[in-house]
Amino acid sequence: MTRLTDTYRNAAENSPLYGWTTSRRACFQGIVLIWNLAAKPHKDRSDYADSWVIICCWGEFGGGDLVVPDLKLRFAFKHGDVVVFRSTLLEHYIMPFDGERSSTIFFSHNHVMGAFQPVDEE
């Protein structure tokens, strides 16, 4: 019987993330670093539907608000802020900005998470 941690380790070691070290403490399958990108409205359809996304933002910039049209919300997304939401369910985008703006996004994709099998309790 394959344990969930073995499946995760195998997926990480045999994917584009092969250079990353896996551990039992990992919550996300991937990490993306974005620099100076104002994203257009979208849903991250390749993200696992039952998972959450964490976005951290930093830099010296003006503007760059996070907009979630489905909730009719606009957040002032500034240096040091962290947002957690379901990016596959909620359309979202980053408004234009001036200056240097970076983000780190933690996520899990369908093609990896869908490969996991529940572990039978013994």
C-alpha positions as CSV (number, residue, x, y, z in Angstrom):
1,M,0.0,0.0,0.0
2,T,1.4,3.4,-1.0
3,R,1.2,6.1,1.7
4,L,0.1,9.6,0.8
5,T,3.5,11.1,1.7
6,D,5.2,8.5,-0.7
7,T,2.8,9.6,-3.5
8,Y,3.6,13.3,-2.9
9,R,7.4,12.6,-2.7
10,N,7.2,10.6,-6.0
11,A,5.2,13.4,-7.7
12,A,7.6,16.1,-6.6
13,E,10.7,14.1,-7.6
14,N,9.3,13.2,-11.0
15,S,8.0,16.6,-12.0
16,P,9.4,20.0,-12.9
17,L,9.8,20.4,-9.1
18,Y,12.4,17.6,-8.9
19,G,15.0,19.9,-7.5
20,W,12.9,20.7,-4.4
21,T,13.2,18.9,-1.2
22,T,10.0,17.3,0.0
23,S,8.9,17.0,3.6
24,R,5.8,15.9,5.6
25,R,5.2,19.6,6.4
26,A,4.6,20.7,2.9
27,C,1.0,22.1,2.3
28,F,1.4,23.1,-1.3
29,Q,2.6,21.4,-4.5
30,G,4.1,24.5,-6.0
31,I,5.4,28.0,-5.5
32,V,5.5,30.8,-8.1
33,L,7.4,34.0,-7.9
34,I,5.9,36.9,-9.9
35,W,7.6,40.2,-10.6
36,N,5.9,43.3,-12.0
37,L,2.7,41.5,-13.4
38,A,-0.8,43.1,-13.3
39,A,-3.0,40.0,-13.9
40,K,-6.1,40.2,-16.0
41,P,-9.4,38.7,-14.7
42,H,-9.1,34.9,-14.4
43,K,-9.8,31.8,-12.4
44,D,-6.9,29.3,-11.9
45,R,-8.7,26.4,-13.4
46,S,-5.7,24.1,-13.1
47,D,-5.6,24.5,-9.3
48,Y,-7.1,21.8,-7.2
49,A,-10.8,22.7,-6.5
50,D,-10.6,21.8,-2.8
51,S,-7.4,23.7,-2.1
52,W,-6.5,27.2,-1.1
53,V,-4.0,29.6,-2.6
54,I,-1.8,31.9,-0.6
55,I,-0.5,35.1,-2.2
56,C,2.1,37.2,-0.5
57,C,3.0,40.7,-1.9
58,W,6.0,43.0,-1.5
59,G,7.8,45.9,-3.1
60,E,7.7,49.6,-3.5
61,F,4.7,50.4,-5.6
62,G,1.4,52.3,-5.8
63,G,-1.9,50.7,-6.9
64,G,-1.9,46.9,-7.6
65,D,-5.1,46.3,-5.7
66,L,-6.5,42.7,-5.7
67,V,-10.1,42.6,-7.1
68,V,-12.5,39.7,-6.6
69,P,-15.5,40.5,-8.8
70,D,-17.6,37.5,-7.7
71,L,-17.6,38.9,-4.2
72,K,-17.7,42.6,-5.3
73,L,-14.5,43.2,-3.3
74,R,-11.4,45.2,-3.9
75,F,-8.5,44.9,-1.5
76,A,-5.6,47.4,-1.1
77,F,-2.9,44.7,-1.6
78,K,0.3,46.3,-0.1
79,H,3.9,45.3,0.8
80,G,3.7,42.5,3.4
81,D,0.1,41.6,2.9
82,V,-1.1,38.0,2.6
83,V,-4.3,36.8,1.0
84,V,-5.8,33.3,1.2
85,F,-8.7,32.2,-1.1
86,R,-9.9,29.6,-3.6
87,S,-8.4,30.8,-6.9
88,T,-10.2,28.1,-8.9
89,L,-13.6,29.2,-7.7
90,L,-13.3,33.0,-7.6
91,E,-12.4,35.2,-10.5
92,H,-9.6,37.6,-9.5
93,Y,-7.1,40.0,-10.9
94,I,-4.4,42.6,-9.9
95,M,-5.0,46.2,-11.0
96,P,-2.2,48.2,-12.7
97,F,0.5,49.7,-10.5
98,D,3.5,52.0,-10.5
99,G,6.9,50.9,-9.2
100,E,8.3,47.5,-8.4
101,R,5.8,44.8,-7.2
102,S,6.5,41.1,-6.5
103,S,4.3,38.3,-5.3
104,T,4.8,34.7,-4.1
105,I,2.0,32.3,-4.8
106,F,1.6,29.0,-3.0
107,F,-0.8,26.5,-4.8
108,S,-1.6,22.9,-5.6
109,H,-2.5,21.7,-9.2
110,N,-5.1,19.2,-10.2
111,H,-2.7,16.9,-12.0
112,V,-0.7,16.3,-8.8
113,M,-3.4,16.4,-6.2
114,G,-5.8,14.3,-8.3
115,A,-3.1,11.5,-8.2
116,F,-3.4,11.1,-4.5
117,Q,-5.3,8.1,-3.1
118,P,-6.8,8.0,0.3
119,V,-4.9,5.9,2.8
120,D,-6.9,3.0,4.2
121,E,-7.0,3.2,8.0
122,E,-5.4,0.1,9.6
